[in-house]
Amino acid sequence: MAIPLLGAPLGVQIGAAGAAAAYRAIQGAAEGGAEGGFGAALTRAVQGVVNTQRSADAASTQALQGQGSVTDVVLAVSRAELALQTATTLRDKMVSAYQDVMRLPI
C-alpha cells in the first residue's frame, strides 16, 4: 500500500518508485517544467499537508459522531502524522542548507 507523502497534490508516494517520482517532480520544478517552479511546488506540498490534516480531523469528527470507523481514523491520522513529519524534516534540511551556504567564504 502506497501512502501519499506531503499530500495528494504532488502525487509522491513512499517506496523506491515514489522516491524516483519525488526526484523527478522536484527536478522538473527546479528546471521550470512545473508551472511556477520550485516555490509553487513547495506551496502545493504545504497545501497537501494542510489538506491531509483537515481530512484526519474530519475522519476523527465523524468517528466521534458514530458515522466513521476506527480504521479510517487511524489511517487518516497516520497519513497526517507522516506528512507533518516529512514537512518538518524538509524544513530542517532547507534551513541547514541555507546556513551552510551562508557560512561559505566569499
C-alpha positions, -999 to +999 in steps of 0.1 A: +000+000+000+014+034-010+010+062+014+008+098-001+038+119+010+031+155+016-005+151+004-021+143-029-012+174-050+024+163-056+014+126-061+046+115-043+044+081-026+067+062-003+089+035-018+116+032-045+092+042-072+078+071-050+113+083-044+121+084-081+088+102-087+096+128-060+130+134-076+115+139-110+089+162-096+114+184-078+138+183-107+111+193-131+101+222-108+137+234-105+141+233-143+108+253-148+090+222-161+063+226-134+042+257-135+055+283-111+088+265-104+102+254-070+083+279-050+050+267-064+060+231-057+066+240-021+033+258-019+015+228-033+033+205-008+024+226+022-012+228+010-012+190+007-001+187+043-028+211+054-054+191+034-042+158+049-045+173+084-080+185+076-091+151+063-077+135+095-097+160+116-128+153+096-124+115+100-120+119+137-151+141+140-171+115+120-159+087+143-168+107+174-203+112+159-206+075+153-205+078+115-170+066+108-149+036+116-119+034+138-098+020+110-104+051+088-095+074+117-062+055+124-053+056+087-061+093+083-042+103+115-012+082+104-011+098+070-014+133+086+014+124+111+037+112+083+030+142+061+038+166+091+070+147+099+081+148+063+074+185+061+093+192+093+123+172+081+123+190+048+121+224+066+150+214+088+171+203+058+164+235+039+173+256+069+205+236+073+214+240+036+208+278+039+230+280+069+258+261+051+256+284+021+257+315+044+289+301+060+307+298+027+336+322+023+332+348-004 
